[in-house]
Amino acid sequence: MIAKEFEEFLLSHLDHYLVPAEDLAIFIDTHNSDHAMLLLANNGYSRVPVITKDKEYVGTISIADIMSYQANNQLTDWELAQTDIGKMVNTKLQIISNTSSLTDIMHLLVDYPFLPVLDKNNHFLGIITRKSILKAVNSLLHDFTDYYTITPKDD
């Protein structure tokens, strides 16, 4: 359990944690694999969110997901290039809602470099990254006493 004061401090910076969807590289599920491979390879992204045209979250995609789909379905390069990435997405990455608790977010970020954030209608809002939370913890460690006084407990 996170101490109430720490949670309040961290939650007051919550808007800084979320990288909004409009600031991210995102694929539409009807994009073909050539388009996805080009962006992933040229920009150094390891994994990118995939949404529908209506901004509903589908999953994430990586080069490994695309190559695995090709191998599992025995597709030629040409056949793969014509295939929508919506068929190849990874749906195993944990997601969170915009109302998830800080405790849940912190636990999940131990295992994942980022978490897709969805609203109650499954619309993709953005991501929370491990890096953004670590920055917040760093701020907590350096700035907490500007807002709170810490006193030891009496035993």
C-alpha positions as a Markdown table, in Angstrom:
| # | Residue | x | y | z |
|---|---|---|---|---|
| 1 | Met | 0.0 | 0.0 | 0.0 |
| 2 | Ile | 1.3 | 3.4 | -0.9 |
| 3 | Ala | 1.3 | 6.0 | 1.8 |
| 4 | Lys | -1.6 | 8.4 | 1.3 |
| 5 | Glu | 0.7 | 11.5 | 1.2 |
| 6 | Phe | 3.0 | 9.9 | -1.4 |
| 7 | Glu | 0.0 | 8.8 | -3.5 |
| 8 | Glu | -1.5 | 12.3 | -3.4 |
| 9 | Phe | 1.8 | 13.8 | -4.4 |
| 10 | Leu | 2.3 | 11.4 | -7.3 |
| 11 | Leu | -1.4 | 11.7 | -8.4 |
| 12 | Ser | -1.1 | 15.5 | -8.5 |
| 13 | His | 1.3 | 15.0 | -11.4 |
| 14 | Leu | -0.8 | 12.4 | -13.2 |
| 15 | Asp | -1.3 | 14.5 | -16.3 |
| 16 | His | 2.4 | 14.4 | -16.8 |
| 17 | Tyr | 2.5 | 10.6 | -16.8 |
| 18 | Leu | 0.2 | 10.1 | -19.8 |
| 19 | Val | 1.7 | 10.4 | -23.2 |
| 20 | Pro | -1.5 | 11.3 | -25.2 |
| 21 | Ala | -2.4 | 9.3 | -28.3 |
| 22 | Glu | -1.9 | 12.3 | -30.6 |
| 23 | Asp | 1.7 | 12.5 | -29.6 |
| 24 | Leu | 2.4 | 8.8 | -30.4 |
| 25 | Ala | 3.1 | 6.7 | -33.4 |
| 26 | Ile | 0.0 | 4.6 | -33.8 |
| 27 | Phe | -1.2 | 2.2 | -36.5 |
| 28 | Ile | -4.7 | 1.7 | -37.7 |
| 29 | Asp | -5.7 | -2.0 | -37.8 |
| 30 | Thr | -6.3 | -1.8 | -41.6 |
| 31 | His | -2.7 | -0.7 | -42.3 |
| 32 | Asn | -0.7 | -3.3 | -44.2 |
| 33 | Ser | 2.3 | -5.0 | -42.7 |
| 34 | Asp | 4.7 | -3.2 | -45.1 |
| 35 | His | 3.7 | 0.2 | -43.7 |
| 36 | Ala | 4.1 | -1.1 | -40.1 |
| 37 | Met | 7.5 | -2.7 | -40.8 |
| 38 | Leu | 8.8 | 0.5 | -42.4 |
| 39 | Leu | 7.8 | 2.6 | -39.5 |
| 40 | Leu | 9.0 | 0.1 | -36.8 |
| 41 | Ala | 12.4 | -0.4 | -38.5 |
| 42 | Asn | 13.1 | 3.2 | -39.5 |
| 43 | Asn | 12.1 | 4.9 | -36.3 |
| 44 | Gly | 13.4 | 2.3 | -33.8 |
| 45 | Tyr | 10.1 | 1.6 | -32.2 |
| 46 | Ser | 10.0 | -1.9 | -30.6 |
| 47 | Arg | 6.2 | -2.0 | -30.2 |
| 48 | Val | 3.4 | 0.4 | -31.3 |
| 49 | Pro | -0.3 | 0.6 | -30.3 |
| 50 | Val | -2.9 | -0.4 | -32.9 |
| 51 | Ile | -6.4 | 1.1 | -33.0 |
| 52 | Thr | -9.4 | 1.1 | -35.2 |
| 53 | Lys | -10.5 | 4.1 | -37.2 |
| 54 | Asp | -12.9 | 4.8 | -34.4 |
| 55 | Lys | -10.0 | 5.0 | -32.0 |
| 56 | Glu | -10.8 | 1.7 | -30.2 |
| 57 | Tyr | -7.8 | -0.1 | -28.9 |
| 58 | Val | -6.9 | -3.4 | -30.7 |
| 59 | Gly | -3.5 | -4.3 | -29.3 |
| 60 | Thr | 0.1 | -3.6 | -30.1 |
| 61 | Ile | 2.4 | -4.7 | -32.9 |
| 62 | Ser | 6.1 | -5.3 | -33.2 |
| 63 | Ile | 8.4 | -6.7 | -36.0 |
| 64 | Ala | 8.5 | -10.0 | -34.1 |
| 65 | Asp | 4.7 | -10.2 | -34.2 |
| 66 | Ile | 4.7 | -9.6 | -37.9 |
| 67 | Met | 7.4 | -12.2 | -38.6 |
| 68 | Ser | 5.7 | -14.7 | -36.3 |
| 69 | Tyr | 2.4 | -14.2 | -38.1 |
| 70 | Gln | 4.2 | -14.8 | -41.5 |
| 71 | Ala | 5.8 | -18.0 | -40.2 |
| 72 | Asn | 2.7 | -19.4 | -38.6 |
| 73 | Asn | 0.6 | -18.8 | -41.7 |
| 74 | Gln | 3.3 | -19.7 | -44.2 |
| 75 | Leu | 2.9 | -16.5 | -46.1 |
| 76 | Thr | 5.1 | -15.2 | -48.9 |
| 77 | Asp | 6.6 | -11.7 | -48.5 |
| 78 | Trp | 4.0 | -10.5 | -51.0 |
| 79 | Glu | 1.1 | -12.1 | -49.2 |
| 80 | Leu | 2.3 | -10.7 | -45.9 |
| 81 | Ala | 2.6 | -7.2 | -47.4 |
| 82 | Gln | -1.0 | -7.3 | -48.4 |
| 83 | Thr | -2.3 | -8.4 | -45.0 |
| 84 | Asp | -3.8 | -6.0 | -42.5 |
| 85 | Ile | -1.9 | -5.7 | -39.3 |
| 86 | Gly | -5.2 | -6.1 | -37.3 |
| 87 | Lys | -4.7 | -9.8 | -37.8 |
| 88 | Met | -1.2 | -9.8 | -36.3 |
| 89 | Val | -1.6 | -7.7 | -33.2 |
| 90 | Asn | -0.5 | -8.8 | -29.8 |
| 91 | Thr | -3.3 | -8.6 | -27.3 |
| 92 | Lys | -1.4 | -9.9 | -24.3 |
| 93 | Leu | 0.1 | -6.6 | -23.2 |
| 94 | Gln | -1.6 | -5.4 | -20.0 |
| 95 | Ile | -3.9 | -2.4 | -20.4 |
| 96 | Ile | -5.2 | 0.0 | -17.8 |
| 97 | Ser | -8.1 | 2.4 | -17.6 |
| 98 | Asn | -7.9 | 6.1 | -17.0 |
| 99 | Thr | -9.2 | 5.3 | -13.5 |
| 100 | Ser | -6.6 | 2.6 | -12.6 |
| 101 | Ser | -5.0 | 3.0 | -9.2 |
| 102 | Leu | -1.5 | 4.1 | -8.8 |
| 103 | Thr | -0.7 | 0.9 | -7.0 |
| 104 | Asp | -1.9 | -1.2 | -10.0 |
| 105 | Ile | 0.0 | 1.0 | -12.4 |
| 106 | Met | 3.3 | 0.7 | -10.4 |
| 107 | His | 2.9 | -3.1 | -10.2 |
| 108 | Leu | 2.3 | -3.6 | -13.9 |
| 109 | Leu | 5.2 | -1.3 | -14.9 |
| 110 | Val | 7.6 | -3.6 | -13.2 |
| 111 | Asp | 7.0 | -6.1 | -16.1 |
| 112 | Tyr | 6.1 | -3.7 | -19.0 |
| 113 | Pro | 7.9 | -0.7 | -20.4 |
| 114 | Phe | 4.6 | 1.0 | -21.1 |
| 115 | Leu | 0.9 | 0.5 | -20.5 |
| 116 | Pro | -1.9 | 1.5 | -22.9 |
| 117 | Val | -4.6 | 3.6 | -21.2 |
| 118 | Leu | -8.2 | 3.2 | -22.3 |
| 119 | Asp | -11.4 | 4.9 | -21.3 |
| 120 | Lys | -14.6 | 3.0 | -20.4 |
| 121 | Asn | -15.5 | 2.7 | -24.1 |
| 122 | Asn | -12.2 | 1.0 | -25.0 |
| 123 | His | -11.0 | 4.2 | -26.7 |
| 124 | Phe | -7.2 | 4.6 | -26.7 |
| 125 | Leu | -6.1 | 7.6 | -24.7 |
| 126 | Gly | -2.4 | 7.2 | -24.7 |
| 127 | Ile | 0.3 | 5.4 | -22.7 |
| 128 | Ile | 1.9 | 5.6 | -19.3 |
| 129 | Thr | 5.6 | 4.7 | -19.5 |
| 130 | Arg | 7.9 | 3.3 | -16.9 |
| 131 | Lys | 10.1 | 6.3 | -17.6 |
| 132 | Ser | 7.4 | 8.8 | -16.7 |
| 133 | Ile | 6.7 | 7.0 | -13.4 |
| 134 | Leu | 10.4 | 6.9 | -12.6 |
| 135 | Lys | 10.6 | 10.7 | -13.2 |
| 136 | Ala | 7.6 | 11.2 | -10.9 |
| 137 | Val | 9.3 | 9.1 | -8.2 |
| 138 | Asn | 12.5 | 11.1 | -8.7 |
| 139 | Ser | 10.4 | 14.3 | -8.2 |
| 140 | Leu | 8.9 | 12.8 | -5.1 |
| 141 | Leu | 12.3 | 12.0 | -3.6 |
| 142 | His | 13.5 | 15.5 | -4.3 |
| 143 | Asp | 10.5 | 17.7 | -3.9 |
| 144 | Phe | 8.2 | 16.0 | -1.3 |
| 145 | Thr | 9.5 | 18.0 | 1.6 |
| 146 | Asp | 8.6 | 21.2 | -0.2 |
| 147 | Tyr | 5.0 | 20.3 | 0.4 |
| 148 | Tyr | 5.1 | 18.0 | 3.5 |
| 149 | Thr | 7.0 | 17.8 | 6.8 |
| 150 | Ile | 8.3 | 14.4 | 7.6 |
| 151 | Thr | 8.6 | 13.4 | 11.3 |
| 152 | Pro | 9.6 | 10.0 | 12.7 |
| 153 | Lys | 6.9 | 7.9 | 14.4 |
| 154 | Asp | 7.1 | 7.5 | 18.1 |
| 155 | Asp | 7.7 | 3.9 | 19.1 |
